[in-house]
Amino acid sequence: MRSVPERIELKTPEQIGLMREAGLVVARALGEMRATAAPGVSTADLDDVARGVLRDAGAKPSFLGYHGYPAVICASLNDRVVHGIPAAQDRLADGDIISIDFGAIVDGWHGDSAITVLVGDVSSEAVALSQACEASMWDGLAAARVDGRLSDISNAVETSVRSAGQYGIVTGYGGHGIGSQMHMAP
């Protein structure tokens, strides 16, 4: 039998089911925020949409209060890399790119995901950037294997981005596992 490092939390089928439920809440909220994102809508408005989905689902927010974080979503506009705090004064405009990150807790188990939304009429450069990012995500997922290494996934993402030829990679950030905590070993 293969030994498992202590830091990896093995989940039961029931726990995975609860994580799936949390993930479905996240998917519903991200879908509603995608549909709401339009010129004139504030990032605080998007946070309100997510709060409504949480309330309707009887779920809790993963981000609110985490190390003092004041919102239920992270909303990063244009050149903000990650973890932007929603604000009423941050209104979406035609041509914006917004990254929306959201997490939900169902019966103590987390779901977490992010989307990128192109707002209104965007430049061909913004479309190309978004397509390169999405392609790198799919390439990373294709590299995932049982008993594989996290570095195989990271390498696939980096190779994909570099093959697009014109984009850099922000260092110092990476993915994480989820489960009974929002940030865990994969």
C-alpha positions in Angstrom: 0.0 0.0 0.0 1.3 3.5 -0.9 2.0 5.7 2.0 0.3 9.1 2.1 2.0 12.1 3.6 0.3 13.2 6.8 -0.6 16.6 5.4 -2.9 15.2 2.7 -6.4 14.8 4.0 -8.0 11.7 2.5 -11.7 12.2 2.1 -14.6 9.7 2.4 -17.2 9.4 -0.4 -19.6 11.3 1.9 -17.1 14.1 2.4 -16.4 14.3 -1.3 -20.2 14.6 -1.8 -20.3 17.5 0.5 -17.4 19.2 -1.3 -19.4 18.6 -4.5 -22.4 20.3 -3.0 -20.2 23.3 -2.0 -18.8 23.3 -5.5 -22.3 23.4 -7.0 -23.1 26.5 -4.8 -19.9 28.1 -6.1 -20.8 27.2 -9.7 -24.3 28.7 -9.3 -22.9 31.9 -7.8 -20.2 32.3 -10.4 -22.8 31.8 -13.2 -25.1 34.4 -11.7 -22.1 36.8 -11.3 -21.1 36.2 -14.9 -24.6 37.0 -16.0 -24.7 40.2 -13.9 -21.3 41.5 -14.9 -21.9 44.4 -17.3 -20.8 48.0 -17.7 -22.0 50.1 -14.7 -22.2 47.2 -12.3 -19.9 47.5 -9.3 -17.8 44.8 -7.8 -19.8 45.3 -4.6 -22.9 44.4 -6.6 -21.3 41.2 -7.6 -20.5 40.5 -4.0 -24.2 41.0 -3.2 -25.1 38.5 -5.9 -22.8 35.9 -4.3 -24.2 36.6 -0.8 -27.7 36.0 -2.2 -26.7 32.6 -3.6 -25.1 31.6 -0.3 -28.3 32.7 1.6 -30.6 30.7 -0.7 -28.4 27.6 -0.5 -27.9 27.8 3.3 -24.1 27.8 2.7 -21.4 29.9 4.4 -18.8 32.0 2.7 -15.2 30.7 2.7 -13.5 34.1 2.3 -15.5 36.4 4.6 -13.4 36.9 7.8 -10.5 34.8 6.5 -7.5 36.7 7.9 -9.8 39.7 8.2 -11.0 39.6 4.5 -14.1 41.8 4.3 -16.1 40.3 1.4 -17.4 37.0 0.1 -15.7 37.3 -3.3 -12.4 38.4 -4.6 -12.9 40.7 -7.6 -9.8 41.7 -9.5 -10.2 44.2 -12.3 -7.9 44.5 -15.2 -4.3 44.7 -14.0 -5.0 43.6 -10.4 -3.6 40.2 -10.2 -5.6 38.5 -7.5 -7.6 39.0 -4.3 -9.1 42.3 -5.1 -11.6 43.6 -2.5 -15.0 44.4 -4.0 -16.0 48.1 -3.7 -19.0 50.2 -4.7 -16.7 52.7 -6.5 -15.2 49.9 -8.6 -17.7 49.9 -11.5 -17.2 47.7 -14.5 -16.7 49.4 -17.8 -16.9 48.3 -21.4 -13.7 46.4 -22.3 -12.8 45.4 -18.7 -11.5 42.0 -17.7 -12.6 40.9 -14.2 -11.4 37.8 -12.3 -14.0 36.7 -9.8 -12.9 34.2 -7.1 -15.5 32.6 -4.8 -15.7 29.9 -2.1 -18.6 28.3 -0.2 -18.8 26.0 2.8 -21.5 23.3 3.1 -21.6 21.3 6.3 -17.9 22.2 7.0 -16.6 21.3 3.5 -15.3 23.9 1.0 -15.8 24.5 -2.7 -13.7 27.2 -4.4 -13.3 28.4 -8.0 -12.7 31.4 -10.1 -13.8 32.7 -13.5 -12.6 35.5 -15.8 -15.3 37.6 -17.4 -14.8 39.9 -20.4 -17.1 42.9 -20.0 -18.9 44.3 -23.0 -16.8 44.9 -26.1 -13.2 44.0 -25.4 -10.0 44.3 -27.4 -8.7 41.5 -29.5 -5.7 41.5 -27.1 -7.9 40.9 -24.1 -9.6 38.0 -25.9 -6.2 36.5 -26.8 -5.1 36.8 -23.2 -8.2 35.2 -21.9 -7.9 32.4 -24.4 -4.2 31.8 -23.5 -5.1 31.6 -19.9 -8.0 29.2 -20.5 -5.8 27.0 -22.7 -3.1 26.8 -20.0 -5.8 25.7 -17.5 -6.9 22.9 -19.7 -3.3 21.9 -20.4 -2.7 21.8 -16.7 -5.8 19.6 -16.1 -4.7 17.3 -18.8 -1.4 16.8 -17.1 -3.0 15.7 -13.8 -2.5 12.1 -13.0 -3.1 9.7 -10.1 0.3 9.5 -8.3 1.5 12.3 -10.5 3.4 15.3 -9.3 2.1 18.8 -8.8 5.1 20.1 -10.8 3.8 18.2 -13.9 0.7 20.3 -13.8 2.7 23.5 -13.2 5.0 22.7 -16.0 2.1 22.1 -18.4 0.6 25.4 -17.5 3.9 27.3 -17.9 4.6 25.6 -21.2 1.2 26.5 -22.5 1.5 30.2 -21.5 5.0 30.5 -22.9 3.9 28.9 -26.2 1.4 31.7 -26.6 4.6 33.9 -27.0 3.6 37.2 -25.5 2.6 36.6 -21.9 4.5 36.5 -18.6 3.7 34.4 -15.6 3.1 36.0 -12.2 5.3 34.2 -9.7 4.6 33.7 -6.0 1.0 32.4 -6.5 -0.2 28.9 -7.1 -3.1 26.6 -6.6 -4.2 24.8 -3.5 -6.3 21.9 -2.4 -9.6 22.2 -0.6 -11.5 20.1 1.9 -12.2 20.8 5.5 -10.2 24.0 5.1 -10.1 26.5 2.2 -6.3 26.1 1.7 -4.9 22.6 2.0 -2.3 20.4 0.3 -3.5 19.2 -3.1 
